[in-house]
Amino acid sequence: MNQGSDSSDQPTGQDPLLLLKTLQLLWTKQELWKLKEEIRRGFAGLEDPLAGLLAMLESSSDWKGKGHSLGYYITTELQLWIKENPAVPQSGTQLKELQRRVLGILCQCPANLLDPLLSIYQLHTADRNYLLEHVSHLYLQGNYKEAATLSMKLKLQPDQDVEKMCTPLLLQDKVNVVEDYVGDYPELQSKLLQILDTWCDPSFNIRDVTRPYHGLSRYKPEKFNRRTLSKLVFRLLDRFNVDPALCPNVINQRHLRTLNYLFYKRFVEKTMTEENWADHVQSTVGESRWLQGQLVQLLVRHCGRRAAARWARHWGVPADVLPPGLAEQPPELHTPERIEEATKADNYEDSKKKDYYQLPIPQENIHFLQTWEEALQCWEKVLQPGQVVGVDMEWKPSFGMVGKPRVALLQMAVREEVFLLDLPRLLQTAEEEGDKERLPRLIQRLYCDAAITKLGYGMSGDLSSLAATCSALRDTDKQLHGVVDLLTVDKQLQKSCGEWRKGRKVDGLSPEHSHEEKGLRQPEKGLSQPEKGLSLLVQHVLGKPLDKREQLSNWEKRPLREEQILYAASDAYCLLEIYERLCKDPESFGLSSDLSESLEQKWSMKSRAKKQLNKQEALSPSGQQCQGSRVEASRAPAAVSPREFSVVCDNMLQGLGRYLRCLGVDVRMLDNEDDHRKAAEIARREGRVILTSGLPYQTLQSQVGEGRCFSVNCSEKAKEQALQVLKHFNVQVSLSDIFSRCQRHAETYPSKNCNINQQATPTSLTLSVFKEKKRRNCKLARKGAFS
C-alpha cells in the first residue's frame, strides 16, 4: 500500500488499480478526509481519469449494492474534480468507446450512481439509436424497471413504444415507475390512458395482455383487473389533468355504477326524491346510446315495462335502443285509480315529513342571494361582533368522477334568518367587474374573525371544497379563529350513548328509559334507514333527524327547487339550535358543564389562535366584545374590588361562576332548567353584569344597558374565563378577597397570616384557587397566588 501511495506522486502513468487498492485501505479505516485527498491526487496523476474510473468500477463489485459505497464515493469525487478541471472530458472516438463501456455498467449500478456516470461520460450526447438499442437489450433480458429508469434519465421516451415499456411494469405493480415514465410528456400520458381504457372495454380479453408475461418475476395478477385499472385511469386523469372524454369505456362503466347507485337510493332505500333522482339520471346518461340502453334495462327491472316506457319517452331515448315491444307500450293514463294512488303517495310523503326536523323560521326568512347588492346586506348581519353563525356548503355529487367538488351553495344561518349564497354566480360577477377577490376577502374575514363564532359539522371537508372552488381561499384552514366543529361534540355524544346504541342497559334502566333520561329521542320506527352524521346528532339533541333526501341533489342546477332550498336552510340552521341546546344543558348529554372539553378544537393552529386572543386586551376569550362597550385602551374602566362587582352567570357557565365566587365576586348562577332570558331579568333588577356565551349573547345584550353583557368562550377553562372577565372589567383582586364569600375558608386562611402583596393586578393573578382549597397551606398560596 505504501508503494501505491508513493506512486501517486508521479505526474503521469499512475495505475488506476494500484490507486484503487490505496483507496480501499483508506475506506476500510474510514479515514475519509485522507481518502478525499488521495482520490484527487490520484486522478490528477492518471493519464486518462475517465478510463481510470471505469477500470476501477469494472474490477470491483462493492458499488453494486445499495447505499454509499467506495465506488459511489470515488465517482462523485471525480464528478466534482472534473468541474474544477474542465479540460479533462474526452471527445471523439475515445469518448464513444468510454460511453460504450459505461453503458455496460449502468445496467448493474444502483440508482444513486446513474446521474454521476451519465454526467461524467456525457451520455446525453451519445448516439440516440445506440442508446435505444442498449435499452432494448435491457428490456429483452427482462430488466424492465432498469430499462425504463435509464430511458427516463436519457429522455428516450418519445422514441419508444409506451405500451411495450409500461405493460410489464403494470403487471409487477410498479405504477409509480409508469407514472414517472410518462410524467413529462402529455402525448405519452394520453396514449397510456387510451391503452388502459381499451383494456377496460368489457369485450376486451385482458388475458391477451398478460399471456406473454406469465413467467414474469414478481408478477401480481390480482393487481391487474378492470376494477384496479379503472381506478388507475381516474387517478391519472386527475393527476395529469387530461380530458376524461379520452377514456369512454372507463367513464361509461363509472356512469353505469352511478346509475345502479341512483336506482338503489330511489327504489330500495327510498331516500331520494323523484325530481332529484330524475335530474341525476338524465345528467349521468347524457347522449350515450350505450348508457341509454343500460338505463332502459334498469327501468324495466325496477319500475315495470309501462313506467319504463314513460320515462324513456320523457328523456327522449331513441326507439332503436328500447327492447322489443317497449316502444309500443301505451302511455299511462290518469285513471281514477292512478290519481288515487298518486294522492296516497303524496299524503304518505307529507306524513313522513313530521318525523323529521322542521325549520323553525318562516320560509320568507330564507334568502337566496345571487347579486352583490343582496349579498352585502347578508354580510353586514353575519360579520357583527358576537354573532353566532351556522355555516354549511353544498356541491354537486361527483359519484367518483374526476376532480374535486366545487362549492355551489354557501349557507349561513343566524338567529331567525338563513342566507343561501349562489357562490358560482357571485364569483363570476365579481370577476366580470374586475374584483375577483371581493368574495374571498369576505369569507376569509368571517373565518378569521375571533369575535364571530362559526358553527359547522366536519368543517375540514367544507374548507377543502372551498379551496378547490376559489384558489384565494386555499389557506383559510390555517387562519381559523372562533370555530366550533360540532363533529367533535358528536364524537363525545357517541361515547356517552354507546351503551344505548348497542341495546344494553345503562344504570339499571332499559335502553328506552336510559335514552329518555339523557334527553335523547328514540329513532322513529317509520324511518327506513338508520341515521348517521349530522342527522343523527340532530336526532339526539333536538329529537328528530334531518330529512336527507335532497342531500345528493344537483346543486349546480338553477333554479333550485323549493325542497332543495328548505334542505339547505335546515342544514345550516340546525347547527344554531344544537349549539344553543348543548350550551343550555350540556350535562344531560354527558358533556362537561362548561363544554370546555367538548368544544375543544383539533385544528393545528389552535395554540397560535389562543396566543393571539390573549394579546387582544379589549376582547373576551372568544374574541367577542360587549356590544356597546368597546372600550379603547386609553379609556379603561375604573378599578373595582370583587366585592363591588356583581354578576349573573348563564347556566352553561357554572364553572366560571364558582371560580369567581372563590375570588370574592358576588355571583348568581342560573339553574339548568332556567331560560337564558331570566339572566336579563336578574341583571336589570339587581344591577348585575350578565356573563354568557355563544348564541344567547345576541338576545341578552339587547335587553340590558350598555356594557352590561359579556360573552366568554365556553371552550376555555374556567380559570382562563375568569382572568378575562377580571381584566375586561378591571377588577382588582387582593388576598383578603379570596374565599371571602366562603366563611369556613375565610377563617382557615386569614389574610393577616400571609405576607403577600394586597393589590395584585388581575394581569398578574395566576392563582389556582381549587388547589389552594385542597392543600390548605398558606405557604403554597404565597408562592402560587401572584407572580
PAROVEX-372750 format. One record per residue (C-alpha): z, y, x; residue number from 1. Coordinates in steps of 0.001 Angstrom, whole numbers, plus 500000, padded with zeros to 6 digits. Layout:
<rs>
((Z,Y,X),NUM)
...
</rs>
This chain:
<rs>
((500000,500000,500000),1)
((500709,502332,502931),2)
((497247,501614,504152),3)
((495904,502723,500808),4)
((497947,505916,500997),5)
((496691,506735,504493),6)
((493086,506216,503495),7)
((493460,508602,500583),8)
((493484,511484,503093),9)
((489902,510718,504121),10)
((487382,513259,502761),11)
((484777,510661,501730),12)
((484250,506948,501355),13)
((487521,506161,499520),14)
((487517,502657,497975),15)
((488387,503023,494271),16)
((490015,499568,494169),17)
((492353,500452,497050),18)
((493197,503654,495236),19)
((493923,501600,492091),20)
((496458,499438,493994),21)
((498282,502552,495177),22)
((498337,503946,491649),23)
((499593,500635,490220),24)
((502566,500706,492619),25)
((503491,504248,491645),26)
((503047,503357,487941),27)
((505392,500399,488334),28)
((508016,502636,489959),29)
((507492,505229,487173),30)
((507011,507939,489805),31)
((504726,509923,487509),32)
((504691,513161,489459),33)
((503581,511364,492654),34)
((501156,509349,490541),35)
((499507,512509,489239),36)
((499145,513974,492756),37)
((497765,510705,494109),38)
((495170,510480,491298),39)
((493883,513964,492063),40)
((493799,513380,495834),41)
((492157,510048,495288),42)
((489349,511374,493053),43)
((488736,514206,495492),44)
((488262,511562,498166),45)
((485877,509388,496158),46)
((482166,509711,496789),47)
((481459,509256,493048),48)
((484588,509800,490891),49)
((482825,508769,487641),50)
((481632,505479,489116),51)
((485065,505034,490704),52)
((486821,505290,487325),53)
((484502,502659,485848),54)
((485199,500341,488804),55)
((488935,500705,488211),56)
((488656,500036,484461),57)
((486311,497074,484951),58)
((488677,495423,487458),59)
((491798,495933,485342),60)
((492801,494994,481805),61)
((496060,496898,481207),62)
((494223,499660,479346),63)
((493041,497261,476613),64)
((496419,497227,474914),65)
((497830,499808,472540),66)
((499880,502731,473776),67)
((499721,504705,477012),68)
((498603,502517,479879),69)
((497836,503262,483540),70)
((494127,503201,482650),71)
((494691,505840,479974),72)
((496727,507981,482380),73)
((494046,507787,485102),74)
((491249,508571,482617),75)
((492945,511627,481112),76)
((493845,512960,484560),77)
((490219,512604,485627),78)
((489138,514456,482490),79)
((491398,517380,483435),80)
((490291,517231,487075),81)
((486614,517425,486047),82)
((487314,520575,484005),83)
((488757,522130,487158),84)
((485812,520881,489247),85)
((482727,521373,487030),86)
((480274,520366,489799),87)
((481352,516715,489573),88)
((479376,515447,486489),89)
((476231,513445,487305),90)
((472782,513819,485816),91)
((469510,511917,485549),92)
((469149,508173,486071),93)
((472535,507833,487763),94)
((474328,509215,484666),95)
((472273,506936,482378),96)
((473401,503909,484371),97)
((477035,505042,484098),98)
((476600,505577,480350),99)
((475240,502039,480000),100)
((478291,500656,481816),101)
((480819,502705,479858),102)
((479368,501527,476532),103)
((480371,498008,477524),104)
((483939,499227,477956),105)
((484072,501234,474727),106)
((483873,498143,472513),107)
((487113,496857,474097),108)
((489130,500034,474636),109)
((491812,501344,472268),110)
((491235,504423,470134),111)
((493096,506785,472479),112)
((490598,506101,475293),113)
((487471,506790,473231),114)
((487452,510566,473312),115)
((488222,510960,477040),116)
((485488,508463,478031),117)
((482945,509996,475643),118)
((483664,513402,477187),119)
((483655,512289,480843),120)
((480358,510398,480570),121)
((478690,512885,478175),122)
((477698,510141,475748),123)
((476643,512716,473140),124)
((473683,513471,475399),125)
((472669,509809,475779),126)
((469515,508410,474213),127)
((470224,508128,470473),128)
((468174,504962,469979),129)
((470058,503275,472801),130)
((473384,504267,471208),131)
((472269,502955,467790),132)
((471183,499698,469406),133)
((474566,499314,471069),134)
((476417,499969,467776),135)
((474168,497450,466054),136)
((475114,494902,468696),137)
((478798,495525,467993),138)
((478142,495095,464271),139)
((476323,491766,464751),140)
((479265,490490,466781),141)
((481497,491123,463748),142)
((483208,494189,465239),143)
((482665,496221,462044),144)
((485531,498672,462437),145)
((484694,499301,466118),146)
((481028,499871,465216),147)
((481976,502355,462503),148)
((484502,504152,464739),149)
((482017,504533,467603),150)
((479363,505723,465137),151)
((481735,508416,463895),152)
((482592,509518,467435),153)
((478886,509787,468328),154)
((477891,511161,464882),155)
((475324,508422,464298),156)
((475942,508030,460537),157)
((472793,509865,459310),158)
((470627,507259,461104),159)
((472470,504233,459729),160)
((472450,502207,456515),161)
((475625,503315,454694),162)
((475765,500178,452515),163)
((475405,497869,455512),164)
((478076,499704,457532),165)
((480619,500074,454715),166)
((480405,496752,452844),167)
((482340,494593,455354),168)
((484919,497349,455747),169)
((485490,497396,451984),170)
((485825,493612,451953),171)
((488518,493947,454654),172)
((490239,496663,452572),173)
((489617,499305,455243),174)
((488934,502006,452672),175)
((490317,504756,454903),176)
((487683,503976,457552),177)
((484953,504113,454887),178)
((486193,507487,453661),179)
((486199,508863,457201),180)
((482754,507405,457862),181)
((481113,509462,455069),182)
((483608,512325,455173),183)
((481396,514938,456876),184)
((478110,514008,455204),185)
((477645,514921,451491),186)
((474420,512915,451288),187)
((476178,509780,452516),188)
((479027,510410,450084),189)
((476559,510448,447192),190)
((474773,507319,448462),191)
((478052,505442,448835),192)
((479178,506416,445330),193)
((475864,505335,443847),194)
((476148,501961,445612),195)
((479705,501447,444351),196)
((478618,502451,440855),197)
((475806,499863,440955),198)
((478346,497188,441859),199)
((480379,498204,438792),200)
((477479,497563,436389),201)
((478596,494709,434060),202)
((475240,492966,434611),203)
((475557,493078,438414),204)
((476675,489860,440137),205)
((479249,491036,442636),206)
((479054,487695,444469),207)
((475648,488780,445773),208)
((477553,491350,447854),209)
((480351,489074,449058),210)
((478328,485917,449766),211)
((477115,486882,453287),212)
((480690,487675,454381),213)
((482638,484572,453301),214)
((483606,483798,456916),215)
((484816,487360,457474),216)
((488196,487659,459179),217)
((490887,489466,457143),218)
((488644,489193,454063),219)
((490567,490188,450911),220)
((488534,489122,447861),221)
((491337,490123,445458),222)
((490768,493721,446539),223)
((487054,493536,445743),224)
((486553,493592,441978),225)
((485153,496027,439425),226)
((488520,497454,438433),227)
((489510,498196,442038),228)
((486060,499574,442839),229)
((486185,501769,439730),230)
((489474,503302,440867),231)
((487987,503886,444316),232)
((484965,505629,442796),233)
((487163,508026,440821),234)
((489261,508787,443880),235)
((486176,509516,445975),236)
((484634,511621,443213),237)
((487781,513723,443186),238)
((488145,513901,446976),239)
((484536,514807,447711),240)
((484071,516918,444562),241)
((480917,515029,443563),242)
((479337,515308,440102),243)
((480638,512327,438024),244)
((477186,512025,436413),245)
((476148,510322,439653),246)
((478154,507254,438580),247)
((477170,506460,434963),248)
((478416,502844,434992),249)
((481928,503725,436091),250)
((482077,506724,433762),251)
((480905,504670,430772),252)
((483435,501938,431483),253)
((486215,504531,431671),254)
((484967,506090,428416),255)
((484999,502664,426782),256)
((488637,502190,427798),257)
((489337,505628,426335),258)
((487687,504607,423040),259)
((489799,501455,422875),260)
((492907,503548,423528),261)
((491994,506052,420797),262)
((491408,503287,418263),263)
((494736,501739,419210),264)
((496569,505074,418746),265)
((494889,505694,415404),266)
((494793,502279,413743),267)
((497561,500254,415425),268)
((500254,502745,416429),269)
((499128,505210,413727),270)
((500366,508095,415878),271)
((497179,510171,415875),272)
((495765,512226,413014),273)
((492238,511583,411799),274)
((490994,515041,412842),275)
((492474,514666,416302),276)
((491082,511154,416689),277)
((487606,512187,415494),278)
((487487,515125,417933),279)
((488202,512884,420918),280)
((485892,510088,419815),281)
((482978,512467,419433),282)
((483546,514190,422795),283)
((484033,510821,424547),284)
((480856,509179,423226),285)
((478556,512200,423536),286)
((474863,511277,423688),287)
((475324,507936,425471),288)
((473462,505288,423490),289)
((475474,502522,425146),290)
((478765,504145,424113),291)
((477412,504753,420626),292)
((476786,501018,420315),293)
((480318,500252,421538),294)
((481714,502797,419066),295)
((479986,501161,416109),296)
((481434,497761,417094),297)
((484941,499243,417229),298)
((484441,500945,413866),299)
((483377,497701,412221),300)
((486339,495863,413729),301)
((488979,498431,412717),302)
((487541,500101,409594),303)
((485096,497690,407997),304)
((481326,497979,407630),305)
((481304,500641,404905),306)
((483647,503008,406753),307)
((481770,502295,409990),308)
((478509,503328,408329),309)
((480144,506515,407032),310)
((481409,507520,410484),311)
((478085,506591,412079),312)
((476293,508949,409689),313)
((478945,511629,410289),314)
((478390,511506,414053),315)
((474625,511103,413842),316)
((474466,507703,415542),317)
((470756,506630,415716),318)
((469846,503870,413278),319)
((468417,501634,416014),320)
((471860,501475,417644),321)
((473514,500147,414478),322)
((473947,496391,413841),323)
((471547,494814,411341),324)
((472268,495862,407761),325)
((474771,498588,408645),326)
((472285,501430,408274),327)
((471569,500277,404697),328)
((475222,500463,403673),329)
((475552,502826,400671),330)
((477687,505913,401222),331)
((481267,505745,399973),332)
((481565,507341,396546),333)
((484502,509444,395408),334)
((485553,506963,392739),335)
((488864,507422,390892),336)
((490265,504516,392941),337)
((489113,506179,396153),338)
((490621,509540,395135),339)
((493899,507882,394149),340)
((494028,506050,397488),341)
((493429,509298,399405),342)
((496099,511087,397345),343)
((498627,508367,398108),344)
((497814,508625,401808),345)
((498314,512412,401744),346)
((501615,512057,399877),347)
((502765,509475,402403),348)
((501920,511813,405289),349)
((503834,514654,403603),350)
((506862,512439,403051),351)
((506834,511341,406690),352)
((506957,514964,407845),353)
((510511,515159,406531),354)
((511519,512586,409109),355)
((510554,514938,411941),356)
((511895,518155,413439),357)
((510854,521155,411335),358)
((510177,524552,412881),359)
((512953,526852,411536),360)
((510854,530044,411557),361)
((508098,531158,409141),362)
((504523,530494,410199),363)
((503742,534211,410345),364)
((506139,534420,413312),365)
((503801,532220,415348),366)
((501332,534462,417188),367)
((498087,533090,418659),368)
((497055,535609,421331),369)
((493512,535961,422687),370)
((493289,539675,423590),371)
((495145,541681,426184),372)
((496452,544131,423592),373)
((498165,541267,421762),374)
((499368,539633,424974),375)
((501017,542790,426323),376)
((503191,543076,423198),377)
((504293,539492,423807),378)
((505173,540130,427450),379)
((507236,543193,426535),380)
((509526,540951,424477),381)
((509552,537976,426834),382)
((510326,539927,430020),383)
((513516,541545,428685),384)
((516576,541080,430960),385)
((518897,538489,429475),386)
((516101,536900,427458),387)
((516042,533117,426967),388)
((512510,531710,426772),389)
((511337,528224,425887),390)
((508175,527527,427895),391)
((505659,524747,427352),392)
((501974,524145,428111),393)
((499167,522087,426626),394)
((495912,520838,428116),395)
((493087,518557,427075),396)
((493910,514911,427864),397)
((491794,513647,430748),398)
((492101,509942,429822),399)
((491876,509082,433521),400)
((488754,511128,434257),401)
((488194,513133,437445),402)
((490052,516374,438114),403)
((493474,517840,437496),404)
((494318,519067,433978),405)
((493845,522774,433360),406)
((496225,524569,431020),407)
((494521,525531,427755),408)
((497559,526928,425939),409)
((500765,528562,427193),410)
((503621,528600,424680),411)
((506594,530945,424983),412)
((509363,530895,422385),413)
((512095,533478,421938),414)
((514523,533744,419054),415)
((512614,533884,415737),416)
((509170,534092,417405),417)
((506670,531943,419274),418)
((503710,533228,421288),419)
((500715,530984,421950),420)
((498546,532372,424752),421)
((494900,531311,424942),422)
((495030,531037,428717),423)
((491310,530357,429461),424)
((490233,533272,427238),425)
((492753,535704,428753),426)
((491867,534699,432325),427)
((488166,535119,431590),428)
((488709,538542,430013),429)
((490786,539718,432975),430)
((488128,538563,435431),431)
((485365,540314,433449),432)
((487428,543504,433574),433)
((487855,543201,437349),434)
((491570,542401,437338),435)
((491803,538619,437533),436)
((495333,538798,438989),437)
((496721,540513,435882),438)
((497893,537418,434022),439)
((499104,535531,437132),440)
((501267,538544,438009),441)
((502989,538425,434620),442)
((503522,534675,434765),443)
((504964,534924,438292),444)
((507231,537747,437187),445)
((508555,535544,434374),446)
((509303,532555,436611),447)
((510706,534626,439489),448)
((512998,536859,437409),449)
((516552,535539,437617),450)
((517541,537810,434726),451)
((515482,535669,432325),452)
((516453,532087,431516),453)
((513409,529809,431322),454)
((513780,526524,429473),455)
((511391,523643,429954),456)
((511139,519867,429948),457)
((509626,518249,433043),458)
((508593,521613,434448),459)
((507145,520278,437701),460)
((504179,518780,435823),461)
((503584,522010,433913),462)
((503676,524068,437102),463)
((501265,521680,438828),464)
((498754,522091,435978),465)
((499304,525844,436033),466)
((498436,525916,439744),467)
((495270,523885,439077),468)
((494306,526391,436374),469)
((494804,529501,438486),470)
((494938,529372,442288),471)
((497042,532541,442405),472)
((499909,530540,440841),473)
((499923,527606,443258),474)
((503145,528733,444997),475)
((505042,529569,441816),476)
((507174,526423,442086),477)
((508571,527737,445395),478)
((509787,531017,443881),479)
((511634,529867,440750),480)
((514783,531609,439565),481)
((516729,531231,436344),482)
((515049,527934,435436),483)
((516710,525238,433314),484)
((514795,521958,433138),485)
((516184,520067,430141),486)
((514818,516862,431605),487)
((517886,516970,433874),488)
((520145,517193,430815),489)
((518198,514416,429113),490)
((518896,512051,432017),491)
((522614,512744,431668),492)
((522426,512153,427929),493)
((520643,508859,428504),494)
((523514,507733,430713),495)
((526144,508712,428152),496)
((524236,506986,425352),497)
((523140,503954,427389),498)
((525551,501553,425719),499)
((524449,502650,422245),500)
((520793,502218,423150),501)
((521445,498669,424271),502)
((523157,497908,420949),503)
((526574,497303,422487),504)
((529828,498565,421022),505)
((531362,501654,422569),506)
((535111,502312,422449),507)
((535552,499637,419804),508)
((533040,501211,417410),509)
((529785,499801,416127),510)
((526551,501258,417581),511)
((526056,503306,414422),512)
((529593,504724,414429),513)
((529663,505429,418136),514)
((526361,507228,417777),515)
((527668,509417,414994),516)
((530807,510113,416988),517)
((528616,511564,419743),518)
((526879,513858,417300),519)
((523649,511907,417596),520)
((521445,510524,414874),521)
((520102,507033,414358),522)
((516305,506675,414551),523)
((514615,506743,411182),524)
((513603,503285,410024),525)
((510294,504624,408783),526)
((509143,505633,412249),527)
((506754,503056,413660),528)
((507286,503770,417355),529)
((510443,504359,419415),530)
((510805,507946,420567),531)
((510710,508962,424216),532)
((510744,512057,426413),533)
((511343,515397,424750),534)
((511004,513864,421280),535)
((513928,511548,421986),536)
((516035,514439,423316),537)
((515274,516454,420162),538)
((516302,513473,418038),539)
((519583,513043,419926),540)
((520578,516699,419884),541)
((519021,518074,416685),542)
((518895,514942,414545),543)
((515158,514358,414134),544)
((512375,513632,416636),545)
((509237,515652,417222),546)
((506051,514732,415414),547)
((503862,513888,418421),548)
((500644,513032,416558),549)
((498943,516188,417881),550)
((500076,515662,421467),551)
((496710,514245,422571),552)
((494681,516954,420838),553)
((491645,518607,422340),554)
((493487,521806,423240),555)
((490354,523440,424636),556)
((488525,523396,421305),557)
((488626,526634,419292),558)
((489757,527458,416716),559)
((492929,525409,416876),560)
((493813,523544,413716),561)
((496941,524507,411787),562)
((498580,521216,412774),563)
((497968,521969,416437),564)
((499484,525438,416143),565)
((502617,524091,414446),566)
((502958,521320,417019),567)
((502580,523714,419964),568)
((505107,526149,418490),569)
((507611,523351,417768),570)
((507368,522004,421314),571)
((508475,525366,422728),572)
((510953,526447,420051),573)
((512915,523195,420020),574)
((513924,523946,423630),575)
((515849,527010,422424),576)
((517663,525032,419737),577)
((518548,522201,422115),578)
((519897,524658,424677),579)
((521957,526540,422085),580)
((523396,523341,420626),581)
((524308,521917,424029),582)
((525903,525179,425161),583)
((527935,525368,421958),584)
((529407,521878,422158),585)
((528487,520089,425398),586)
((531469,517722,425411),587)
((530418,515995,422183),588)
((527247,514925,424010),589)
((529115,513566,427015),590)
((528339,516628,429173),591)
((530743,518727,431220),592)
((532470,521529,429338),593)
((530795,524310,431317),594)
((527452,522463,431665),595)
((527568,523228,435404),596)
((526730,519674,436397),597)
((524317,519005,433527),598)
((522152,522055,434136),599)
((522193,521867,437933),600)
((518635,522294,439148),601)
((516847,519935,441557),602)
((514351,522470,442891),603)
((514238,522622,446668),604)
((514678,526366,446684),605)
((517881,526400,444622),606)
((520156,527184,447572),607)
((517937,530090,448567),608)
((517917,531329,444995),609)
((521708,531278,444882),610)
((521945,533265,448120),611)
((519587,535875,446768),612)
((521510,536148,443499),613)
((524789,536617,445335),614)
((523273,539687,447000),615)
((522429,541324,443676),616)
((525648,543197,443014),617)
((524599,544603,439630),618)
((523643,541179,438265),619)
((525644,538409,436672),620)
((525496,534853,438106),621)
((522335,534151,436129),622)
((520946,537453,437284),623)
((521345,538950,433800),624)
((522568,542493,433441),625)
((524631,543530,430459),626)
((522232,545259,428129),627)
((523087,548911,428121),628)
((525464,548589,431062),629)
((523111,548658,434030),630)
((525409,550447,436424),631)
((523983,551863,439612),632)
((525807,551053,442846),633)
((526905,554665,443177),634)
((528446,554595,439675),635)
((530662,551522,439848),636)
((533253,551270,437020),637)
((536776,552412,437741),638)
((539073,549765,439193),639)
((541335,547942,436719),640)
((544028,545320,437130),641)
((543738,541886,435482),642)
((546494,542853,433046),643)
((544355,545727,431788),644)
((541241,543566,431456),645)
((540873,541518,428264),646)
((538004,539187,427407),647)
((536916,536674,424806),648)
((535097,533600,426192),649)
((532396,531835,424223),650)
((533101,528171,423517),651)
((530869,526832,426320),652)
((532832,528818,428977),653)
((536286,527296,428621),654)
((536463,526505,432331),655)
((535831,530173,433170),656)
((538451,531245,430621),657)
((541132,529044,432161),658)
((540290,530286,435660),659)
((540501,533963,434651),660)
((543778,533353,432831),661)
((545283,531923,436041),662)
((544269,535162,437787),663)
((546191,537212,435223),664)
((543325,538238,432890),665)
((544043,538478,429165),666)
((541761,535721,427838),667)
((540955,534414,424360),668)
((538704,531376,424029),669)
((536706,530192,421036),670)
((537288,526669,419814),671)
((534440,524160,419961),672)
((533795,524396,416231),673)
((533734,528241,416182),674)
((530459,530069,415682),675)
((529364,532347,418539),676)
((529481,535365,416225),677)
((533263,535024,415984),678)
((533382,536339,419570),679)
((531861,539628,418368),680)
((534455,539928,415588),681)
((537327,539404,418048),682)
((535774,541793,420580),683)
((535426,544603,418003),684)
((538884,544033,416527),685)
((540824,543723,419820),686)
((538649,545757,422196),687)
((537727,542775,424363),688)
((534672,542132,426550),689)
((532533,539155,425496),690)
((531728,536569,428152),691)
((528863,534331,427046),692)
((525803,532564,428429),693)
((522224,531775,427518),694)
((520800,532156,424046),695)
((523877,533682,422244),696)
((523784,536694,424596),697)
((520853,538250,422732),698)
((522734,538104,419430),699)
((526191,539118,420660),700)
((525225,542047,422888),701)
((523718,543873,419887),702)
((526982,543570,417894),703)
((529345,545280,420344),704)
((529492,548537,422224),705)
((527570,549340,425387),706)
((528657,547254,428373),707)
((530957,545059,426270),708)
((528969,541811,426607),709)
((528336,539963,429862),710)
((526141,536886,430401),711)
((527106,534376,433083),712)
((525173,531460,434473),713)
((526505,528249,432925),714)
((525070,526222,435829),715)
((527609,527845,438193),716)
((531108,526513,438791),717)
((533984,528334,437085),718)
((535108,529861,440403),719)
((531701,531468,441065),720)
((531526,532672,437475),721)
((534962,534290,437781),722)
((534089,536046,441047),723)
((531004,537584,439489),724)
((532909,538771,436412),725)
((535652,540361,438531),726)
((533104,542004,440783),727)
((530968,543336,437927),728)
((533918,544944,436112),729)
((535701,545952,439362),730)
((538875,544016,438543),731)
((541342,544242,441454),732)
((543496,541108,441788),733)
((546806,541077,443632),734)
((549077,538140,444358),735)
((551532,539237,441667),736)
((548745,538791,439094),737)
((548159,535136,439965),738)
((549780,532884,437332),739)
((551446,535965,435838),740)
((550435,534739,432377),741)
((551903,531285,433101),742)
((555686,531743,433038),743)
((556520,528491,434831),744)
((554179,529256,437746),745)
((555328,532856,437954),746)
((558857,531522,438605),747)
((557566,528929,441081),748)
((555585,531471,443109),749)
((557458,534847,443034),750)
((555381,537409,444851),751)
((558308,538705,446872),752)
((558383,535416,448813),753)
((554792,535787,450020),754)
((553902,538481,452516),755)
((550241,538915,451517),756)
((548049,541961,451022),757)
((548823,543124,447480),758)
((545462,544774,446776),759)
((542734,542427,447978),760)
((539355,543261,446522),761)
((537509,540712,444379),762)
((534881,540509,447107),763)
((537460,539077,449482),764)
((539040,536830,446857),765)
((538415,533196,447826),766)
((541434,531641,446079),767)
((541129,528197,444584),768)
((543895,528529,442017),769)
((543820,524932,440929),770)
((544501,523644,444450),771)
((547370,526122,444726),772)
((548720,524923,441407),773)
((548760,521318,442608),774)
((550211,521929,446040),775)
((552856,524459,445007),776)
((553069,525697,448551),777)
((553371,529385,449336),778)
((552166,528948,452914),779)
((548904,527379,451795),780)
((548490,530168,449279),781)
((548963,532687,452099),782)
((546220,531003,454165),783)
((543691,530404,451416),784)
((544202,533158,448878),785)
((542474,536025,450635),786)
((540074,536344,453560),787)
</rs>
